[in-house]
Structures are given as structure tokens and as C-alpha cells.
């Protein structure tokens, strides 16, 4: 009974076979079929390799939501070189709540404003990247995917010793501020706290020494992510005027970055620039200096690096193999049918010249005429 049940089960399984084998004696091979098979295998190999590169690649996904974190502090990273001596300039921040934030986290370092050949090469490379980012925004995704801790993104140190005077001041470091609109500025004189506001001691600085030509090597918000290029990085402004005001209006967007190499809470920003000469007689009022006015956005962006799942990759490979086999098989049968039809019509004489067809027709008629019975001595007459 068990053997009988097994045989029934095997016969049932055989009846459900969706891949019946055709005997070799019933299969007919041809040179055209072999050529099409080779082409199909080649196309499948090329498409499989390209699909593998797509599987290895990643892309960035952007999600948007409302930023509900208003109590935390925001970090501002600064590296600006001003063409004035350090004892003549001062930097501080005044936010929307009239809260003056002292620049205790900033360092003042006397430097040379002109770049060395190596620094100039680094600066030109940075400008080329900035131009590419302005024309093709997809390059920002490439930077996100290639960042990793420890990558050099700041201006390299000057090589060797120089005899030039240290007539410029490099202001670098970071400051923590409230997540409200504020104004970071660099102007003449050191800042001091005042009960009625804030002030800079500029009375002892000669007006002839004013020169707010500057270079921004780094200006970013949030956690510093090495390898990411920000909109103002590499910006350099020079002016021959003593009373020149440079203004940067910035909108900051909180951003959470999650890649396979790094996770960080940083910020993106968009900037609008403006500069003008201070001339009270002409109605252009203000204070000479560098003013960075920033405001935070209510939206938060989450950037995640995503990868194609292995199951999806295998399904796409199966689709490539099946699709190429089906398509090449249909094309081969279609072309073969067309060739057979054309060849059969040639054999039937459809495409033969008129003279040839008439000669063949008359020959066939002569072949079908009965033979003439001639007696001896008689000639056939037409």
C-alpha cells in the first residue's frame, strides 16, 4: 500500500511538472539559432554587470518634518581671515532677544593675508568645487557619501617661515548660540558688555587702518562634518575702501545626516550677499565691518543613504535573464518566419521576371499536351 501511494504521489508530481523535457531527437539546431543564443548571452552578461554596479551604488533620500527642538543650542563654526591686525578688530553675536554672546570660543591669530602657493592651489580647488555645486546640485550627494571623520577640509598651514609682517587676523573657533535669529559681526574695536546694549571700543583705532577685506575658509552651523563643502567656504572679498560693509543673509535649515560612514546633526544654509560703502553724506549709513545675519528654518531635513536590497537585486537579475531570452526568442522566430515566407514565394515564382514565368508556363503546357501519332511518310503540320 505504501509503495502504491508513493507511485501515485510521484505520478501526480510528474503531471504537475511545468518544465517537461523534450527528447533530443525532437530538437533541431541551426546556425542562426546558435548565433542568436551567443548574442543573448552577451547582452545578458553586459546587463548583469551594469545591474551589479547599480546594486553597489547608493543614493541619498531626503525627508522633511517640522523641527520641534527649540531649546537646544546651535553651534557656529567660524574660520575667517580679516586684513587688519588682531588688536584692531573684535567679533561677537547679538541675537533677536538682544542677548549678547561673547566670542569666548574664538581665537585671534596674527597671520599673513596673502596665501602661499600651496594654499592658493587649495583655494582654487575649493572654488572649482563650489562652482560645480552651484551648477550641479547632485554633487552634494557625492560629498555626503564620501565624507568620513578626519578628512582635511580647512586651509592647509603655510609651509616654511615667511619674513612678511603679520598684518592680518585669523578669527577661528566655534560659538554656541540660541536657535533664534541673530547677527554675527566683525568690526573695529573689541566688544564690551553694556547695560544699554553692546559696543565696540573703536576710539583708539585710526580710520586709515580700516580694511575689511576678508577670506572665509569655513562658516558652518551645527556639528562640523569633515569633507562637506558649505556655500561660503572659499569666499574672498577685497576692497580699497576703508568704510566698506559686507553683509551675508543666511537661512539655516537643521539637517540630520545618516550615511554608512558617519552620522551627524548638522545644518544646511542658503546665503544672499550684499556689500556697500558707508557714506553718511550720500545717505548710506551703517558701520564698516563684516555682518552675518542668520535665521533658522522651522523645517528639519533628514538625509539618509540608502542601498538596493539583495532581494530586489536578484529579482532584477531574473528579469534581465528572462526578458532577454523571451525577446531574442520572439525576434528569432519572427525573422525566421519572414525568411521562410520570402523564400517560399521565390520558389513559387511570385518574384520571378515575367519572361521567365511565361517560358515556364509554356513549357508546362507543352509537357501536358498528348503526343501526336504520326504514320510513316507523314509530316506534322501546324
C-alpha positions, 0 to 999 in steps of 0.5 A: 500500500505504501509503495502504491501511494508513493507511485501515485504521489510521484505520478501526480508530481510528474503531471504537475511538472511545468518544465517537461523535457523534450527528447533530443531527437525532437530538437533541431539546431541551426546556425542562426539559432546558435548565433542568436543564443551567443548574442543573448548571452552577451547582452545578458552578461553586459546587463548583469554587470551594469545591474551589479554596479547599480546594486553597489551604488547608493543614493541619498533620500531626503525627508522633511518634518517640522523641527520641534527642538527649540531649546537646544543650542546651535553651534557656529563654526567660524574660520575667517581671515580679516586684513587688519591686525588682531588688536584692531578688530573684535567679533561677537553675536547679538541675537533677536532677544538682544542677548549678547554672546561673547566670542569666548570660543574664538581665537585671534591669530596674527597671520599673513593675508596673502596665501602661499602657493600651496594654499592658493592651489587649495583655494582654487580647488575649493572654488572649482568645487563650489562652482560645480555645486552651484551648477550641479546640485547632485554633487552634494550627494557625492560629498555626503557619501564620501565624507568620513571623520578626519578628512582635511577640509580647512586651509592647509598651514603655510609651509616654511617661515615667511619674513612678511609682517603679520598684518592680518587676523585669523578669527577661528573657533566655534560659538554656541548660540540660541536657535533664534535669529541673530547677527554675527559681526566683525568690526573695529574695536573689541566688544564690551558688555553694556547695560544699554546694549553692546559696543565696540571700543573703536576710539583708539583705532585710526580710520586709515587702518580700516580694511575689511577685506576678508577670506572665509575658509569655513562658516558652518552651523551645527556639528562640523562634518569633515569633507562637506563643502558649505556655500561660503567656504572659499569666499574672498572679498577685497576692497580699497575702501576703508568704510566698506560693509559686507553683509551675508543673509543666511537661512539655516535649515537643521539637517540630520545626516545618516550615511554608512560612514558617519552620522551627524546633526548638522545644518544646511544654509542658503546665503544672499550677499550684499556689500556697500560703502558707508557714506553718511553724506550720500545717505548710506549709513551703517558701520564698516565691518563684516555682518552675518545675519542668520535665521533658522528654518522651522523645517528639519531635513533628514538625509539618509543613504540608502542601498538596493536590497539583495532581494530586489537585486536578484529579482532584477537579475531574473528579469534581465535573464528572462526578458532577454531570452523571451525577446531574442526568442520572439525576434528569432522566430519572427525573422525566421518566419519572414525568411521562410515566407520570402523564400517560399514565394521565390520558389513559387515564382511570385518574384520571378521576371515575367519572361521567365514565368511565361517560358515556364508556363509554356513549357508546362503546357507543352509537357501536358499536351498528348503526343501526336501519332504520326504514320510513316511518310507523314509530316506534322503540320501546324 
